[in-house]
Amino acid sequence: MEVLGSRVLLRSPDPARLQEFYRDRLKLAVAREYPGGVVFHAGNGLIEIPTHLTRDEVTGQGADAALWLQVRDIASTASELGDAGVPIAREARTEPWGLIEMHVTDPDGRTLIVVEVPADHPLRRDTR
């Protein structure tokens, strides 16, 4: 699987409080905000705190964090993962924020969110 980018997602029962902590107390720079959350710069990496995925909505080990993996083509990635015996926890679908997302789970129960950024999405046009 060719990974183009990644970030760590932190889930919380109170995402607004966690966002305030990273923004106002740790003073992390905001990489981008979207209707479902905030993405912060963290050195060479990114930390995202989504409001649409709270800790209350997930169970099992690894429930407090997820790995976000951007791929070039989600359909071919789904096929490749299926051929490798990786079960798809949630089929790919276009989210309200315009990204195409699919979920798989690692052996510890951690969610891997596999993402394709469509050609017309603002992330492709952002020149920052």
Secondary structure, DSSP 4 states (H G I P E B T S, - for coil): --EEEEEEEE--SSHHHHHHIIIIIS-PPEEEEETTEEEEEETTEEEEEESSS-GGG--STTTTEEEEEEES-HHHHHHHHHHTTPPEEEEEEE-TTS-EEEEEE-TTS-EEEEEE--TTSHHHH---
